Amino acid sequence: MQKSKKDLKLLFVNVCLRPGGFTKVLPVGLASVITYFETKEYDFTLLDIDINEYDDSYIENYIKNNHFDIILTGTIVTHYKWIKWFVNMAKTQQPNSKIIVGNSVAGSIPELFLEKTKGDIVVIGEGEITAYEAVEAIRLEKDLKNVQGIAFRDNQGSIIKNGPRKAANIEDFPYINWDHFDVERYIAQPDPIPDKNISPEDMRFMPVITARGCAFRCSFCHFVFWDDPYRNRKPKSILGEIKQLQEKYNAKYINFWDDLSFASAIQVEKFCDAVIASGLKFKWIASVRVDLFSRGRLEGTNALRVAKKMKEAGCYTVGFALESGNKEILKMMNKEIESEEFYKTVNTLREAGIFCQTSVVFGYPIETVETIKETFDQCLKARMYPSIGFLLPLPYTVMYDYAKANGFITDEDHYLESITERQDICVNMTKMSDDEIMNEIKIGAAKLNKVLNIGLDENSYIKTKGYKGHKIKTKRKAKPLDPENIERIENDVSFNYAQTDFKFEEQVN
């Protein structure tokens, strides 16, 4: 029997990404989907597990005692184990409820997810329009085969994967409405990047999406918009949302919540010009590429001019990833950067008064003691202490395909369950032992810590939950490693990620 939008009971669930974690962040993706549903005149209930730290028993009782026609949730794939538990529990407690799961926890493995859980529908890619159309199809009792961008289980139990949805124009989406979340409690959490010149109570962080997708395709990178082209919002739209956040929530710091905020110096300069002209005053953090200036062939005083304009427009922190100091590993990563660009960019931004952050990833198959040293040497030359991570093969990436092909991942379901909420070495594809890798990293980190006089203790060198935890035991197949021939299985060829002449600059006018 068809129901009206007002009578349909919807539940959105915000999962807890880091139980007991130091910092909580507002869920940008979920909030955007919720806001879109609002524009379509849907009522709903929000279960915000993250800020409230509800335990599993509370969640189970909540689902048991409250009926919903449709439950919508999603998160990143490293939370697979918990989502699997939640979906199966919810279906047991409310067998007549339809469960829709999005983001990479399901969208990157749609068939596997539906095979291993009692979920009904998987949203593949961006969630706003797809989730809405799926809910509408359920409400109006229409065939789900007509909804683009989903996988689902039909009445006979067969898994159906529909064709992909064309990437949306992100300018068409409304500004996110955060009123359904306890914004003040989120803002009260420790700030992700403290400003030493400002008291903590004055650092009121709010997230803003400036772009979706990425113009590049690193072999380890895992994000939900892989098959979509890079799209950036116009400065006018971004500033309109920031002004609203200032007026409603007294936001003073903006975290541009993007995989890639600015892909070129031209793009960032146009944004900064718009900020300065608007008269809006706020501080901001952005994600860029190491080659931010060099891709536009800006050097020396020209690059510094743009950097100083960024500072004038409120930028106080920029994050960009070195990932490795070894050329062969960078080639295998498909990073398309040179180490010289790293130093130049760091020095340029520093001279302009902008704080820089970087990250490194250890554990590529050709990693050795020497390549680890190279990476730390690069960080030492740039006088930067990086965020240290380990290669984690995730679905829908080149390295995931490589790990499966070479016997490092033999049971995907077991593997994905085992990596939930872990930051240590989950799968070691090098010729070194875990201890050898860790010992070499600690040597490099200790040297950086001493030279830069940071004052970290040994337990703080690497932010993990311990590397002595559970390991996946897999049989290694004797397959030769050929970095030249590692290719991702293509699901969509509508966008050429290898192109070097990007067109996004003309979109920001």
Buried (B, 14 or more C-beta within 10 A) or exposed (E): EEEEBEEBBBBBBBBBBEEEBEEBBBBBBBBBBBBBBBEEEBEBEBBBBBBBEBEEEEBBEBBEEEEBBBBBBBBBBBBBBBBBBBBBBBBEBBEEBBBBBBBBBBBBBBEBBBEBBBBBBBBBBBBBBBBBBBBBBBBEEEEBEEBBBBBBBEEEEEBBBBEBBEBBEBEEBEBBBBEBBBBEEBBBBEBBBEBEEBEEEEBBBBBBBBBBBBBBBBBBBBBBBBBBBBBBBBBEBBBBBBBBBBEEBEBBBBBBBBBBBBBBBBBBBBBBBBBEEBEBEBBBBBBBBBBBBBBBEBEEEBBBBBBBBBBBBBBBBBBBBBBBBBEEBBBBBBBBBBBEBBBBBBBBBBEBEBBBBBEBBBBBBBBBEEBBBBBBBBBBEBBBBBEBBBBBBBBBBBBBBBBBEBBBBBEBBEBBBBBBBBBBBBBBBBEBEBEBBBBBBBBBBBBBBEEBEEEBEEEEBBEBEEBEEEBBEBEEEEEEEEBEEBEBEEEEEEBEBEEEEBEBBEBBE
